[in-house]
Amino acid sequence: MPAYAKTGALIALLLAIGAGESRAQVKLGAVLSVTGPASFLGDPEKKTLEMYVDHINAKGGVNGQKLQLVVYDDGADANAARTFATRLVEEDKVVAMVGGTTTGATLAMIPVFEEAQIPLISLAGAIQIVEPVRKWVFKTPHTDKMACQKIFADLKQRNLTTIALISGTDAFGKSMRDQCVAVAPQAGISIAHEESYGPRDSDMTPQLTNIKGKPGVQAVVNPGFGQGPAIVTRNYRQLGIALPLYQSHGVASKQFIDLAGAAADGVRLPAAALLVAEKLPGNDPQKPVVVSYTDNYQQKTGQPVSTFGGHAYDGLMIFVEAAKRAGGFEPAKVRDEIEKTKNFIGTGGIVNISPNDHLGLDLSAFRMLEIKGGDWTLVQ
Amino acid sequence: MSELLQFAFSGLTVGAVYALVALGFTLIYNSCDVINFAQGEFVMLGGMTTVFLGLAGVPLPLAACLAVVVTVAVGLALHRFAIEPARGSGAVVLIIITIGASIFLRGAAQVVFDKRFHSLPPFVGGDAIRIAGASILPQSLVVLAGAVIILVLLWSFIERSLIGKAMVATAANELAARLVGIDTRATVGLSFAISAAIGAVAGILITPIALTSYDIGTLLALKGFAAAMLGGIGSAVGAVVGGLLLGLLEAFAAGYISSQYKDAVAFLVILIVLLAMPRGLFGRAPVERV
């Protein structure tokens, strides 16, 4: 029966191709929010991962094997993220995962990876991902708490101890506001007044007028994200408030300067070294890494770099370095090696992971920037 | 005192934005009894198209005119391909179609433009005008003036012109309107075109203050709709008064009560007004002519 024979041969051939492929390639998973409200995070992350996996494969791969990146788009939906996490573990059989763009997606996926005992390196902001420490879970981005501490340290240096907060009511603004309020007493900062605004508000002068009228306030801090901080900054200048204004790392992008225009002059904010790659002094250990990432990313995509893509770079490279040290892709061995990461120079800072710190960054990861003449300058 | 004035300026700035969006609802409602929830997307299209044409090197005044043309084309397409085929299916169905159109336009804008926020330079000098310790941006005055000019044009169009009267007649009774020789199809189409133009102009005027991105339409439509309801839907004067009132309510609530609850306070007042006057401040009582 020639027809059966043909079909059988075809199936055998397909199986052989499939088997051959799975032996030659190691699968690395990534569930990212490429579309939807968090796409400005997920999009550069995906581009970064794709670009660097290609680079690595072009140079012969890792441990003699090529990496295959499996990306799923959760559209910033935590339920979808969990479904994709299960698929990565059960169908794709990935050896590790870089992702979780958002905190919600990451927290939804953690149980899946903890149970499957596969390392997960999250790209999301919240401290809850690594506190308490979970055996299989790591993350690369700095946290809100560190941003607050960095701002407060700078305030102390300028002898400014009484501040007002104006924060967005979106998730980012709320979370950072809570962290700032929590660490303020330790840092010796007192918060004299608090205001908030909706993430879509187009005028914040009433709130700022109230802050302006509060006696004793020496500086204003704006934990916020999106277009809100740009409008706060404009309204701040419109009202002629002369106090120093601090923004958060949430708006550390060229877009903020574009939107706030001349009003952004004099604003200070903490940010990763990546944003000021060219301005770092020559002896800065991070300089070669951030300059090379910036050049690669801009050449490939034609878009300005963001710290978010940088987090993906750090996550991928921490995995690759660990796999090299482990000499294979056994998830348990790779996990142990990730935990032993020491002096890894990434775009987000110098990473020293330990069994009780699965983030591994200290305050030096943030640089205090001041906007002058429409560009960033480093505050010494 | 300077605080009060500053809150008032803030309220007028935000209120003028709401008023411009609310005006867009008026005409379509007057011609076919439909609340067009894609009105916010017209506002977004006006701002975003201007920004992107500007980035492509088109001088801004020309870019703004082209943006209005593009938005009108979208408005006509919305009428021709979504509203027209469903005519005769009742206002609720048509309203749901406009919600669908708004989701579609938002998705398309995400692909055609991008997902970032954009701004336009103010039309007149950027320095704030200071009066008695309070300050207002010249662009806010431009938005206010824009709202008043559109109001006057719209009012004279609806109340004084034959086509305007034809629109009102179409909304009142389509069959009767056709019987007296009104081309109801063209009339409704025209109302979509003009509403799109109003939306686009609003989008261009408010972008220097409120910034723009592909998804600003939803909230603007909601606030604009609330303003239109407060003023009395279908009334151009009501749209402007409702918009300014909503803006002032929000500003005073944020300034004197709590910035946390400003939206809640504003909507509470709207609820109370609508309970007392279900047709809104300037709404006409329904008259059944037999």
Chai-1 contact restraints between the chains, C-beta under 6 A:
chainA,res_idxA,chainB,res_idxB,connection_type,confidence,min_distance_angstrom,max_distance_angstrom,comment,restraint_id
A,S39,B,K115,contact,1.0,0.0,6.0,A-B,restraint_1
A,F40,B,K115,contact,1.0,0.0,6.0,A-B,restraint_2
A,E195,B,S259,contact,1.0,0.0,6.0,A-B,restraint_3
A,S196,B,S259,contact,1.0,0.0,6.0,A-B,restraint_4
A,S196,B,Q260,contact,1.0,0.0,6.0,A-B,restraint_5
A,R200,B,L219,contact,1.0,0.0,6.0,A-B,restraint_6
A,S202,B,V14,contact,1.0,0.0,6.0,A-B,restraint_7
A,S202,B,I209,contact,1.0,0.0,6.0,A-B,restraint_8
A,S202,B,A210,contact,1.0,0.0,6.0,A-B,restraint_9
A,D203,B,S10,contact,1.0,0.0,6.0,A-B,restraint_10
A,D203,B,T13,contact,1.0,0.0,6.0,A-B,restraint_11
A,D203,B,V14,contact,1.0,0.0,6.0,A-B,restraint_12
A,T205,B,Q6,contact,1.0,0.0,6.0,A-B,restraint_13
A,T205,B,S10,contact,1.0,0.0,6.0,A-B,restraint_14
A,P206,B,F7,contact,1.0,0.0,6.0,A-B,restraint_15
A,P206,B,S10,contact,1.0,0.0,6.0,A-B,restraint_16
A,P206,B,A251,contact,1.0,0.0,6.0,A-B,restraint_17
A,P206,B,A254,contact,1.0,0.0,6.0,A-B,restraint_18
A,P206,B,G255,contact,1.0,0.0,6.0,A-B,restraint_19
A,Q207,B,A254,contact,1.0,0.0,6.0,A-B,restraint_20
A,Q207,B,S259,contact,1.0,0.0,6.0,A-B,restraint_21
A,T209,B,E3,contact,1.0,0.0,6.0,A-B,restraint_22
A,T209,B,Q6,contact,1.0,0.0,6.0,A-B,restraint_23
A,Q227,B,F117,contact,1.0,0.0,6.0,A-B,restraint_24
A,Q227,B,L211,contact,1.0,0.0,6.0,A-B,restraint_25
A,Q238,B,A128,contact,1.0,0.0,6.0,A-B,restraint_26
A,Q238,B,S135,contact,1.0,0.0,6.0,A-B,restraint_27
A,L239,B,S135,contact,1.0,0.0,6.0,A-B,restraint_28
A,Q255,B,R116,contact,1.0,0.0,6.0,A-B,restraint_29
A,L259,B,F117,contact,1.0,0.0,6.0,A-B,restraint_30
A,L259,B,S119,contact,1.0,0.0,6.0,A-B,restraint_31
